[in-house]
Amino acid sequence: MKQKLFTRYEVFIIAILTILQFTIILDFMVLSPLGVILMPTLKITTAQFSVVVSAYAISAGVAGLLTAGFADKFDRKKLLLFFYTGFIIGTLLCGIATTYNFLLMARIVTGLFGGVISSIGFAIIADLFRMEVRGRVMGFVQMAFASSQVLGVPIGFYMSYKWDWHFPFLLIVGISVIAYILVIVYMKPINAHLRLKSDKNAFQHIGKAFSKSNYLKAFAATTLLATGGFMLMPFGSAFSTHNLGLNNDQVTLLYVITGLFSMGTGPFVGKLSDSIGKYTIFFWGTMLSIAVVIFYVNLGITPFYVVTIVSILMFTGVSSRIIASSALMTAVPEPADRGVFMSINSSVQQISGGIAAFIAGQIVVERIDKSLDRYDLLGYTVVGTMLISALLMYFIHLQVERKTKEVKNNPSAPVTSAAAAEGASVH
């Protein structure tokens, strides 16, 4: 009888982490389509809107750095519940904000708590799943990105136009409360890593992570990986509406269609990354993304079907990069460093993305007719970061592969790494 790939409990873990990721990503992504509504409603400029976007990311990054040293000192379930509580409160504040300053404050609160949750989730994945199946796990968890496109963003976009822009945030609060209860009731304590705990204090633990060259390479790659989405995404709806000539209904439909395709390709890409190689998938996803981005940012008034095809290809490339790189990154830290590594890595991603979003707001200019100028310059900047990140990820790939071979050639050696602990097979 063929053994099941995942147990029933592992399926639950994958599902709940996907739901949590969905709420976190939706909370950030919903600002992109709401930008075209928020800017005239709150009477703010593109630069001010980019500050709202970057405030969440930067505060999330700062929170991750502040908590990184403690990430491996607590049961991951308790840590998850603590930060998810703060995330729900912050999102609720966004749902009742009435001014630009109130919204800015609410985004900072949400970021301080929400930005840490993804890193905790990735640490849980590294703790509970073998390297051989992490591509599949990441493929499912990263479906949250596509799901937020299909369900959350269009619904939020529609609700904002029909009623009020606060409704999407209140919807996220409702979903989050249900997920919170499921975690309390069904998730078991995740504390095996505590047996590996050293006597180092929190600051020494962080210092140790920053002293390792292989960790620094990973952080550098993450810095560049974050640039693309944070630069192009915040102004995506405004570009689609005012530059490409789509109406509001078409923008909503565009999110649904591209999201559906992403949901379908996510698990498939994850399976491919496990079978033919994580870096291989990352590389070709990068090449596809570069080609599409260059084409996309130079478009003018364009038929809906063309924009749809371009968007599908773009998100296919982006999701391939996210899934493959996320799975590969889990093999970098040693078991005792997973929490601190994931926290710092998430912080680097958030802070880099926040800075990128702020820079994007300074580059993009809104013309009198509401169309965006210099969006193509953003595209070329993103392409440059993609090329450099592909090179950095290649070195990380070689490093993980070398570590895996050492374990296979010397199985009696002490277990000191994630790959060694699992006897991973990394392509």
N, C-alpha and C positions, 0 to 999 in steps of 0.2 A: 504494500500500500504506500502510495506516494505521500511523503510528509508535507504538511502544509507549510507554505513559506512564512506565514505569520500566525501566531496564536490569536485567540479571541481578544485577550487583553492587549496584545500589541496592536491589533486593529483599532481598539478603542483609543490607545495612545496616539496613533497616527491621526485618527479622526478628530480627537479633542485638540491636538496641537494644530491641526489644519484650521479648526474653527477659531482658535485663539489668534492664529496668524491672520485669518480672514478679518477679524475685527480690528487688529492693529493696522494692517495694510489699508483697509477701507477707511479708517479714521484719517490716514494720511492722504490717500488717493482721492477722497471725496472733495478735497479742496481744489483739485485740478479742474473738474467740470464746474465747480461752484465759483471759480475765479471770474468767469464772465458775468456772474450775478453779483458777487460780493463787491467787486470794484465800483460799479455805479451805485449800489445800495448803500455802502458805507462811505462812498465818495473818497476812495483811496486810489493811489497811482499804482502802476505796475511794480515800482520799486517797493512801495509799502506792502503790496500783496506778497512779494518775494520775501519780505521780512517775516510775515506771518508764517510762511512755509518754512523758512530757515530757522525760525525760533523753536519750532517743534524739534527739528532735527538736531540743532546744536544743544538744546537742553537735554535731549535724549542721550547725546554723546557724552555730555558732562556727567550725567547721572550714571552712565555705564562705567566711566572711569572711576568715579567716587565709590562705586559698589564693587568694582572688579576684585579687589583684594579680599572681599568677604564672600564671593560667589561660590567658593569651594568649601566654605565653613558651615553651611547650613543644608538641611534637607531641601532638595530642589523644589519639591511640592510646596513647602511653606514659603520659600522665596517667591515662587510663581504667584501664589495667592496674595502675598503682600503687595507686590507691584501691580497686579491686575486690579486690586482694589483702588489704588491711586489712579490707574488708567480710567476706570469707570467714572470716578469722581471728576477727573479732568474733562472727559468727554461730555459729561452732564453740564459742566460749566460752559462748554462750547455751545451746547444746545439752548442755553438761556442768555448768551451774550447779546448785547444790544449796541455796543460801540466797538470801534476799532481797538482801543486800548484794553477793553474787557476781553475781547476775542484773543488778543495777543497774549494776555496773562493766562487765559484758559489753555492756549496752545502750549505754553511753557510748562504748565502743570501736567498736561497730558503727556508731553514729551519726557518729563522727568521720570515718569513711571512707565509709560508705554515703551520707551526705547530699550528698556532692559529685558523685556519679555521674550523677544525673539532669540536673544543670546541664551536665555535660560532654556528655551525650547530646543535649540540646537545642542546644548550640553546634554539634555535629556536623551536626544536621539543618539548622540555619541555614547552615552552610558548604556542604553538599552538595546541598540541594534548593531549587528556585525557590519564591518566595512563593505562586505560583498553585497549587501542589500540596501545600503544607505542611499544609493542613487535612486532606487525605487521609492524609498521613504521620502526623500527630498522632493521627488517628482510629485508625490501626493500632497505633501505639506505646502509646496509652492503652488499647488492648485488654488490656494487661497488668493493668490495674486489675480488669477484668471476669474475666480468666483466673484471677487469684488468688482471686476469689470462687468460680468454678466448680471449679477443680482444687485449689488450695492450701488455702484455708480449710476447706472441708468435709473434705478428707483429713486436714488437721491436727487439726481438731475430732474426727474419728473416731478417729485414732491416739491422741490425748491421752486419750480416754475408755477405749479398749480397752487401751492399754499405758501410755504415759507422756507428759507434756506436753513432754519434751525432743525427741521424735521429729520434730515439724514443723521445728525448727531444723536438725536433721541432714539432713533431706530437702532443705532449701534449700541447704545446703552442697554436697550431691551435684550438684544442678542447676547451681549456680554454677561448680563446677569444670569441668563440661562446657562451659559458656558461655565461661569464661576461655580454654580451649584453642582454641575456635573463633575468638575475637578474635585470639589470637596467630597462628594459621595463616592466616586469610583476610582480616582487615581490613588495608587498605593504610594507610601513614602519612597523617595528616591534618595538614598543616603549611603550607598555602597562606597562612594568616593570619599566619605569621611574617614574610612579606615586607612586611606592613603595620606591623610592630613599630616602636614609637617608642623614643626613648632615655630615656623616663621610667622611674623605678624602680617597684617594686611598689606602694609607698605612694602615689606620685604618680598611678599608674594608678587606684587605688581612689578617691583624692580627686577625680580628674577625673570618675569615674562619679557620685559623690555631688554634684558641683557642677552637674549638668545637670538642669534642672527637669522635662524630659520623662521622664528616668529615675526621678526621685523620685516622679512620679505613678504610674509603673508599680509601684514598690516599695510604695507606699501601697495600691494596688489588690490586690497580692499578699498584703499583710498581712491584709486582710479576707477574701480568697478562702480563705485557709488556716483561718480560724476554724471554718467549718461542720463539715468532716469531723473535725477534731481534737476538737471539743467533743462531738459526738453519737456518733461511732464507737466510742471506747474502751468505752463502756458499752452498746453495741448488743445484745450477746448476753445480758447480764444483764437488760436491759429486756425483751427478747423472751421470756425464760424466766420471769421473776418478775412482770412487769407485764402482759404480753400473754397469758400462760398457755400458751406453746408448750413442748413437751418437747424433749429434746436432738436426737432424730431429725428433728423438724420444723424446728428451727433450722438443722441441716445442709442439709436439703432447700431451705429458704428461700434460703440462700446460693447453692446450685446454680442454682435457677430464676432468681433475679435476675441472677446472673452470666451465664447463658446469654443472657438478653435484652440485657444490656449489651454482650456480645460481638457480638451481631447489630446493635445500633444504633450502635456506635462508628464503624465505617467509613462507615456511612450518614450519620451526623451530620457526620463530617469532610468528606465529599463535598458535603453541603449547605452547610457553612460556606464552602467554596471557591466555590460557585455563587451562593448568595443573600446571602451576607454573614456574616462571622465575628461581628460584634457583634449582628446580628439573631438568630443562633442563641443567642448568650450571653444576650441579653435574655429571650427566651422560655423558655430553660432555667431562668433565674433565677425567672421568674414561676411556672413549674410547681413548682420546688423549694420556694418560699415557701408555696404553697397546700398541698402535701403535708406539709411539715414541721409546719405548724400543726395539721393534722389528726392526724398520726402521734403527736406528743408528748402528745396529750390522750386517747389510746386507753386503755381498760382491758382486761379479758379480751376477746379478739377471736378470731373464727374464723380458722383458718389461711389460707383462701383470701382473706379480706379483707386480712390482713397481707401476703400475697404480692403482691396487686395494688398496694397502697400502696408496698411496697418497690420494685417494678418502676418505678413512676412516679417515685419519689424518685431512684433511680439513673439513670433516663433524664435527669432534670433536671440532676443533678450531673455526669454525664459530658458533657452538652452544654456546661455551663459550663467544665469542665476543658479539653475539646478546643478549643473556640472561643477561650478566653482564652490558652491555650498557643500556638496558631498566631498570634494577634494580637501577643503579646509578642515573638515572634521578629523582628518588623518594627521594633521600637523601637530597638535599639542599632545603632550604626555597625559595619561589619565589623571594625575593629580593636578594638572594645570588646565583642565578643560573649561572649568567655570571662568577662571580669570582670563584665559585666552579668548573665549567666546564673548565675554563682556567687553574686553578691550577691542576686539575685532568689530563688534557691533557699534561701539562708541566711535571708533575711527570711521566706520561707514556713515554713521549719523552726522558726525561733525563735518566730514568731507562733503556729504550731500547738502548739509545746511549752508556751507560756504559756497558750494556750487550753485545752489538756488539763489543765494544773495547776489553772486556775480552775474547770473543769468538776468536777474532783475535790473542790473545796471547796464547790461549790454542791449537787451531788448527795449525797443522804444515803441510806444503806441502812437500811431499817426492820428490825424484829425478824424479820419474815417473809421477809426477803431482797429484797423489792421495793424499787424506787428511788423516792425522793420528790424533788420539785422538778425533774424531768426536763423538765416543760413550760417552766420558766423558761429552761432551756438553749435550747429551741426558739425562744422569742421573741428571745433574744439573737442566735441565728444568723440569724433573719429580718432583724433590724436591720442586721447586717453585710452581708447579701445586697443590701439596698436601696442602701446606700452604695456598695458595690463596683460595682453596675450603673451608678451615676452616674459613678464614676471611670473605668470601662472605656469609657464613652461619650466622655469627653474624650480618652482614648488612641486610640480609634477615629478621632476627628476629626483628631488629630495625624498618624496614619499615613496617612490619606486625603489630607490636605493635602500631606504630603511626596511622596506618589505623584503627585499632580497637578502639582507643581512639576517633577518629573522629566519627565513627559509634555510639559509646555508648554515646557520648556527642556532638550532632550536633549543639548545641547552643554555643559551645566554640569558642573563637576567632580563625580565620584562620591564622595559622603561618607556615604552611608547604606546600610543593608541593602536598603531598598526601591529606592533609586536604582541600586544595583549590579545588581539583578535586573530592573529595569523592572517592578516588581511591580504587580499589579492587585489592590488591596485593597478589599473591600466594606465 
